[in-house]
Amino acid sequence: MNKVLTLLYSAIFSVFIFANGALANTYQLGPVGGTGGNPFKFQLNAGEKIAGVYVRHGTRIDAIQFLIQDQFGNTRRSQRYGGSGGTESFFGINNNEYLSGIVVNLGTKYGRERVFGLKLAKSIYGKDPLTSKKHSPLYGTTTNIVEKVDGQVYKAVYNIPFNFSEIQGFWGRSADELDALGVIVGEEANSENKQSVVAAVGGQQGFTSGSFAFPGRFCGVDIRHANRIDGLRFKNCNTNGSSNYSSWWGGTGGSLSSFTLQSGEYIKAIKGSVILYNSDVRLSSIQFETNLRTSPTYGVQTSTPFALEIPQGLNLFAIISRYGSNINSLKIVTDPQ
């Protein structure tokens, strides 16, 4: 029970648990934010690292850009994702360091969710990732109250932490500002001390939050769905043969479907898409990938995808959600096997 409470508390309130190591496969996590702008994806090539991050910001995050360093020490700027407004700040990453975490703060402007605030972190190769971490300043805005900014009334900002190993890239949506942001992370192929991963998808809305841990294993999910994901209920199976369910999250609309895992089957990814509905970002479709098969797609797929891919060697330990009549967001917590 202490382990369950500790990991869930960390997922909701703390910011970073880091890891480093030789990188093999990469995994997509996120994005969080809105559906405006155009999709983008930035990913390092072999032999490259992120040597710094340029952030344009004012009240919100206008743009993000990366300083790329190759294996010979040559550097170049990536494409800029977002607009030209705001003031440019730079977060440098030395040769003995790696980009290892972000915190995204979401808010709403003109009925669309956007990235209001961004905080970055770096750690040192070969050292304890927790004690060696260094944080950037907060770029943009963070607040937990409704207030007037730039003459507009904004909804409360939702703070979302991401924890993982070395960041290999970013993906999301942008136009004149940064609308949504997710990460592409590397697998700790040679690490014997893998750290938990925390990552999220969706938006800040939903007046209720729920969390459910899997002290045994994720063994099933019930889905209510039509044009969107109306509701979710998860099942945990223990080694002694007992099982238990989460409460129902979301509403009661749509048709009911179930996806049950077999013995020896485990979740590798939760994927789907989001949609803007009544000024809220909501999950419009969801799909579950295991080591043996892929579930049907529940709901209606849109052109705004999300992915929560679980790195090899990690188990899905807990799921956290924000919801109202539909599911607005999902957050996963993993635990080393």
Salt bridges, closest charged atoms under 4 A:
GLU48 OE2 - ARG76 NH2 3.01
GLU88 OE2 - ARG56 NH1 3.93
GLU88 OE2 - ARG77 NH1 3.22
GLU97 OE1 - LYS122 NZ 3.23
ASP150 OD2 - ARG60 NH1 3.61
GLU177 OE2 - ARG60 NH2 2.97
GLU177 OE2 - LYS109 NZ 3.89
GLU177 OE1 - ARG114 NH1 2.90
ASP222 OD2 - ARG233 NH2 2.71
GLU265 OE2 - ARG293 NE 2.69
ASP280 OD2 - ARG282 NH2 3.70
GLU289 OE2 - LYS271 NZ 3.28
GLU309 OE2 - LYS271 NZ 3.28
ASP335 OD2 - LYS3 NZ 2.83
